[in-house]
Amino acid sequence: MNNLVRFDWAMKRLLRDKSNYVVLEGFLSTLLGEDMHICRFLESESNQKDATDKFNRADILAEDTRGRLIIIEVQNNRELDYFHRMLYGVSKTVSEYINIGDAYNKVRKVYSINIVYFDLGQGNDYVYHGKTEFRGLHGNDILRLSLRQQEMFKGKYAGDIFPEYYVLKVNDFNDVAKTPLDEWIKFLKTGEIDDTATAKGLPEARERLRIDAMPEAEKRAYDRDMEALRYQRSVIQTGWIEGHADGKAEGRAEGRAEGRAEGLAEGMAKGKIKATKEMAKKMKSLGMPTDTIMSLTNLSEDEINNI
């Protein structure tokens, strides 16, 4: 059994303590390749104008000492539209942290860091970085900022102003840590830190995220959440398998290609919804807080209360 708290749980509890900033700063510094220092954590949920408006609820939204915003999301369940969710989260954050009437140069630089525990997209690597690049159609040159803009915005290229995205597909890591970033990826995947690991922030994580050092109340809360997460994965996987089977059966009954596709999609959707609500019901019976259930299931507060 691992003796360290899972990183995603630690983000919501332990790492928000100022004395533990060093752990998260170490992770960010290793990933982004520069010395990062957190100034504060921010609220990451916008006010809804109506019932159909989307929340922007990030696991962590932090501001560094240079005023840049860092979104960190941990996603355990498969979402086909997860790339769109990344885009939405960044767009909402950009718009939330500029006031009406402010000049456009007040728009913040945003980093979106996504730690996913499912197969997202197609690719052979386990860490991906995306950023905007303005390249000439004729000369293939990259659009640079003017000298005055470089002084103002601390960048070299026009794309440096725009948001940057990181996707960490931790399940694709082969467990052989050859670089400091690999050491962090291994910890994210397994919850274990080798005695020889020296990546920035990991030695502190090894000491400060020990389960046996947690107060008893925190241990119980952690055990409940981990049990709920295990149950969640089991239920979601079962729902996906059953939904997939139902969809295939319904599609075959239709006897047409479009019938098969629609039946498969509908069956999978119904299976996922049913599984998610069953999981939320189990979490409620375990006494888990509503906000924790919301973050794990993506159900609304009203939906959870009505279960």
N, C-alpha and C positions, 0 to 999 in steps of 0.2 A: 504493500500500500504506500502511495506517495505521501511524504510527510510535509509537503508544501501546499499552500492554498492555491487553487486554480487562479490564473492571472485575471480572467474576466470577473470573477467574484471579488478578487482583491481590488480591482479598479473601482468597484462600486462602494467599497468599504475602507480597506486599509490604506490604499494609495492616495486617498484624498487628504490624509493627515499630512500636514506640512513636513513633519519629520521624516516622512516616507517618500517625499517628492523625488529623492535621489534615485529610486528604483525606476519610476516612470521616465525620468529625465535620461537615465542610462539607456533605456529601450529606444526612446526617440532619437537620442544622439547617435546610437549605433545604426538605426534605420536610415536616418536622414543624412548622415555623414557630416554632421556639424555639432558643435557644442550647444545643446538646448537647455534652457532654464525656464521652468514653469513659474509664472507670476501668480496665477489664480485659476480656479475652476469656475466655469460660467454655467448659468441655467441653459438647458438645451431643449426646452419645450416652448413652442410659441403658443400664443393665445389663439383659440379657434374662433373664427368669425361666424361659422355655422357648423351644423352637425356633420357636414361632408368635408370640411376642411381637414387637411392632414396635419398630424403632429410631427414635429421634428425632434424625436426623442433619441438622443445619442447616448451611448454608454458613458462616454466622457467628452466634454467640450472644454478645452483648456486654452488659456492665453499665455503665450510666452513673454519674456521680458522685452521682446521687440514688437509686441502688439499683434503678432500673428496668431491665428486661430487653428487649433488642432482638434479634429474630430476623430475619435477612436470608436469603432464599432466592432463588436464580436458577434458573429452570427453562426449559430449551430445548425439551423434548419435550412434545407434547400429552398431557395426562392429564385424562380426563373427570371423575375424582374429585378434582381438585386442590383444590377448595374444602374437601373433607373432610380432605385432607392438611393444609391450613392450620389447620383447627380442631383436628385431632389434635396438631399440633406445639405449638400454644399450650397446650392442655390438659395435655400431658405436661410442658411446661416449668413451668407453674404448680405442678404436683404435685411435680416434682423439686426445686424450690428453696424448699420449706418442710419443716421437720423435724417428725417425729412428736412431738406434744405441744406444738408451738408454737401460740400464739394465732392466730386467723384474720387478725388485722391484720398478720401477717407475710407474707401472700400478696403477691407482687410485681405491680406494674403491668407488663404485657407489650405490646410493639408488634411486630406481625408484618408485615414488609415483603417483598412478593413481586414480584420482577422477572421477568416472563414474556415469552417470545419466541414465543408462539403465541396464537391467538384464544381467549380464556377468557371464556365467557359471551356475553351479548349487550348491547351498549351502544355509544354514540357517542363516549365520552370515552376518554382513554388513561391517566388516573390516577383511581383510585377509593379512597374512604376509608369504612370501616365501623366503627361503634361502637355500643355498647348504649345505648338510651335508654328510660327509664321514663316513659311518658306516661299521664296520667289518661284513663280511658275516658269520663268524663262532662264534666269541665271542660277537658280537653286540656292541662292544665298538666304541666310536667316535674318529676319528683321530685327535690328538692334534698337535699343533705346538711345535717344540723344544724350549728349554729355550731361545736360541739365537734368534730364529724366533719371539718368543713372545716379546722380547725386541725391535726388529727391527720393527715389524708390529703392535704392540699394540693390539694383539688379543690372544685368548687362543686356539681356534680350527682352523683347516685348512680351514673350511668353512667361517670363519670370514673375509677372504681376498676377497671372492667372492661377486658379487653384491647381493643386497637384494631388494625384491619387496613388495610393499604394494598396495592393491586394496581396495578402499573405495567405497562400493556400497551404496551411500548415500540415494537413494530412498527406500532402505529396512530398514532404521532406523525408529523406531516406535515413535519418537518425545518425548520420556521420557528420559531426560538427567540425568543419574545417576553418571557419571564419568566426569572428565575433557575432555577426548576424546569425550564422548557423546556430550558435550556442543559444541565442534568444529564441530562434524558431523551435529548437528542440524543447526548450522549457515550455513554450506555448503549446506544443503538441503533447508532451508527456507529463508535464508538471514536475519534472525532475531537472536538477542542475548538477552537472558533474563537478566533482571536487576540483578538477583542473580548469573549470570554466573561469575566464577572467574578463569577459566582455563587460563593458561599463554598466553598472547597475545590478549585475547578477550576484556578485558577492554580498551586496546589501540585501537582495531579494532572498538569498539563501538563509540569512539570519532573521529577517523581519517578516517573512511570510510563512514561518513554521506554524503548523497546526497546533503543536503541543505548547506553543507560547501564547495561544489565544485564550482570552477569558472563557469560562465555561458557557456563558450565554452565547458568545460568538461562535463557539464550537458547535453548539446545538443548531444555531441558525444555519451554519455552513453545512452541517450534515443533512439538514432538511432540504436545503437547496440542491445539494448534490444528488440526493435521492430523487427529488422531483425532476432534475435534469435527466437522470438515467431513465426514469419512467417516461419522460417526455420523448426521448429518443426512441424508446421501444414502441410507444403508442404511434408516433409519427411514422416510423418505419412500417408498422403493421398496417396503418391506415393507407400508406402509399401502396403497399403490396396488394391489399384488398381492393383499393380503388383502381389500381392498374388492372387487376383481374376482372373486376366488374366492367370496366370500360372496354376491355378486349371482348368480353362475352357479349356486351350490348352491341359493340361494333360489328361483330360477326353476325349477329342476328339481323342487323340491317342489310347486310349483304353488299354494301357499296363502300367504296373507299372513303367517301365523305362521312358515311355513317360510322365507320370504324373510328375515324379521327375524332368526330364529335362525341361518340360514346366513350372513347378512352379519356378525353379531356373532362367530360362531365363526371365520369366515374371517379377519376383521380381527385377532382375538386371536391366531390361529395365525401370521399373517403378522408381527405385532409381536414375538412371542416369538422366532420364527426370526431375524428381522432383528436383534434385540437381541443374541442369542447370536453371530451372525456378526460383529457389530460388536465384541463383547468379545474374540472370537478374534483379530480384526485388531489390536486394541489391545494384546493380550498379545504378539503378534508384533513390535509396535513397541517393546516393552520398557517399557510404561507401568506404574507401580506399581498394585498391586491396589486400594488405597484410592481411587485416581483412577478406575479402571474402575468400581468400586462406585458412586461418586458420579455418574458419567455415565450408567450403565445401570440403576441401582437393582437390580442382581443382588446376591445374597449372596456372601460370600467363598467358601463351598463350591461354589456354582454356577459361579463363575469358575474355581476350581481344577479343577473336573471337566470344563472345556471342553477 
